[in-house]
Amino acid sequence: MTDPESQTPPPAPPAAPEPPAASGPSPSRWLKPALIVSVALNLAVAGLVLGAWLRDGPHGGMPRDISFGPFSDALNDQDRRALRKDLMERAGEFRSSRKATQAEFRELLTALRADPFDPAAVKSALAAIETRNVERLQLGRSLIETRLIEMSPEDRKAFADRLERGLRRRPKD
């Protein structure tokens, strides 16, 4: 019999080699802010649609106050009215996608409750929801973009000043 205290521990496994350092900017530096902006815009547009539907019902109008995050705060009343008008003209696009959106969420709920759980089904449902959100985000971006391009140089500078002031007031992460 051997004394357990006199035994030597087995040698440690060799350390994994360090991955080579990537050249260029770190994706983690821009990835988090890009994701935050993307999610915020997606939620703003989705909230816009859902809020209008919940408040006014499926046949009501679009919301009285359009929210595009810090852009909304920087818009003057005339620009807000113009964006609302443009959005009202495109309201059919939101209504037509509502049934598809509901179906996508039903698929997600079914996948989440499935037994046995199928991660691929959840991923597929989330991808479909993401695609629809991207479409809404593109519409919102298009409306803001058009409004900014149509502004006079003086109005654009004033908008930029208001946007900058609004961004300075927002808490940093």
N, C-alpha and C positions, 0 to 999 in steps of 0.2 A: 504494500500500500504506500502511496506517495503522500507526502504532506502537501495540502492544497496551497499553503502559503509559499512553498518553495517552487511552485510551477510558474513558468513565465507565460505571460499572456500571448495569444497568437498575434502575429504581425498584422498591422493595420493594412487594409486594402490600399492599393496605389490610388492617389488622388486623380480625379478626372482632369484631363488637360483643359486649360483655360481656352475659351473660344477666342478667336482673333478679334481684336478691337475693330469696330466698324468705323469707317472714315465718313466724314460729313456730319451733319447735325443729327442729334439723337432723336429718333422718332418719338420718344416719350416727352420731349420738350414741347412739341406742337400737337401731339395726339390728344392729350387731355383737354386743352382749350378748344380744339376743333370738335371734339365729341360734345363738350358742354354747349358750344354754340349750336351745333346740329340738333342736339336734343331740345334745347330751349326753343329753337325755331319750329321744330316739329310739334312740340307741345303747344306753342302759341297758336299755330294754324289749326291743330286738332281741337284745341280748346275753343277756338273761334267757332268752328263748325258745330261742335257738340253743344256749346253754350247757346248758340242760336236755335238749335233744334230743341233743346230742353226748355228754353224760355218760350219760344214762339210756336213750337210744334212743327211737324214735318212740312206744313204748308205756309209757315210764317216767313218773315223776312230774315235778313242777315243781322248780326249784332249791330247795335248802335255804336259801340266803341270797338274799333279794331285794335288788337294788341299784337305788335310785332317786336316785343321786347324793348330794348333801348331805342329802336327806331321810332316807335310810337311816341315816346316822350319828346323826341326831336322834331316831330312833324308839327307844322302849324295847323290851325283849324281848316284852312282851305285845302291843304294837302290831305288831311284826314277825311274830309268830305269827298275829295276826288278818289281816294283809295276805296272808300266805302261804296261809291258809285261803281267803280270798276269791279269790285268784288260782287256787288249785286248782279251785275251783268253776267258774271260767271257762276252764279249760285247753282245753276243747273248741273254744273260739273260736280259740285259737292253732293247734291241730291242723288245723282245717278250712281255715285260711288258708295252711298250710305248702305245699300243692301249688300254690296260686296264686302264692305268693312264689317258689317254684322256677321256675315258668313265666316269671315276670317277669324273673328274672335270666337265664334262658336267652335270652329275647328281647334283653336288653341285650348279652349276649355275642355273639349273632349279629349285632346291629347294629354292635358295635365291630369285628368281623372282616370285615364286608361290604366287598366291592370291586366297584363303587365305594362309598365311604363315604357314608352318608346321615345327615346331622346330625339331620334330623327324626325318624328312627327311634330314634336315641339319646335325643333329648329325650322322645319318647313313652314309651320304656321307663323312663327315669328318673322321669317323672311318675307312672307306674303304681307304681313302687317307693315313691315319696314318699307316694302315697295310702295304701298299705298301712301305711307307717310312722306316718302320722298316725293311722290307726285304732288301732294299738298304743299310741301316745302317749296317745290319748284314754282308752283303757282304764286305763293306768297312772295318769293324772291322776285319773280317776274313783275308783280304789281309794284313792289318797292322800287325795283330797278327802273321801270318805265317812268315812275313818278320822279325819281332823281334825275333822269336824263332830260325830262321835260322842264325841269326847274331852270329859272334864269340863273346866271352866274352869281348874282347877289343872293338869291334865295338858297342856292346850293351852299354858299359860304356860311350863311346864317344857320342852315341846317347842320353843317359840319360843326359849327361852334356849339350849338345846342346838344348835338350828339356827344361831343367831347366833354361838355360839362356833365351830362348824364352819366357817361362812363366813369368819370372821376368820382361820382357820388356812390357808385356801386361798390359793395365790399369785395375785397380781393380774396380769392380762395387760398 
